[in-house]
Amino acid sequence: MARNYRKEYDSYHKKKKQRVNRSKRNKARRELGLSKGDGMHADHKRPLAKGGGNGRSNVRKLSAKKNLSRKRK
C-alpha cells in the first residue's frame, strides 16, 4: 500500500501544534548556525514534545548519525 502523504499532512503536520513545534525546531537550527546538508542536527536534550525549550542549556549540535542513534527517555 502506497503512503498517502497528503492525508498524513492534513491529519498531523498541518495542525497548529505541529506547525509551532516545527517553527521552534527551525529556530533552534538557525540559532546554532546550522544549514541544510551540513550533516548536523540541533538536538534538544529535553524534547520540545516533552516540554523542553530552545534555550542554550537545552540545545546542542550533534552529528545526524549520533542524534538519530541516541536513545530517548
N, C-alpha and C positions, 0 to 999 in steps of 0.2 A: 504494500500500500504506500503510495507516494505521500510525502509530508505536505500538508496544506499550510504554507507559510502565511497566507492572508488570514486564515482563520486563527492561527496562533497569534498573530499580531493583534487582531481585533479583540481576541478574548483575554490577552495577557499584557503584551507590550504597550498597547495603546492606552491602558489605564493610567489615570493621573499619578497614582503612587509609583508605578514603574517608570513613568517619564521623569518624575522628580528624582528617583534613585539613579537613573541613567545620567541625568544632569549633574548630580553630585559626583558620580564616578568620573565623568569627563572633566569636571572642575579639578578633581584631585590630580588627574594626569597633567593638566595644564600647569598646575602649581609646582609639580615636580619636574617640569621641563621635558616631559616625555612626548614623543611623536610616534605616529603610526610607522610600523615596520622596524622599530629600533630593538625589538626583542625583549623589551622591559615592560613590566606591569606595575601599576600603582596598587600595592597590597594594603588592604585595611586590616590591621591587627584584629580589631573587633569589627566584623562586617556591618555595613550600613543596614542590612536587613535585621540585625540584632541590636540596633540602637547605637552603633558606632558613628563617629563623625568624621569630618575631613581635617581635623586639627593635626598639627605637625606630630604630635605624640602618637597618633593612631595610623598615620600613613607612611609607607616606606616604599622604596624602589626594590623590586625583586625581578630576577630574570623570569621570563614567561614559564620556562621549564620548571623552575623551583616553585613558583607560585601555584601552578596547576597540580603539582605533585604534593603540595602541602596538605596535611590532614586538617580538616575543620573540626572544631569542637562542637 
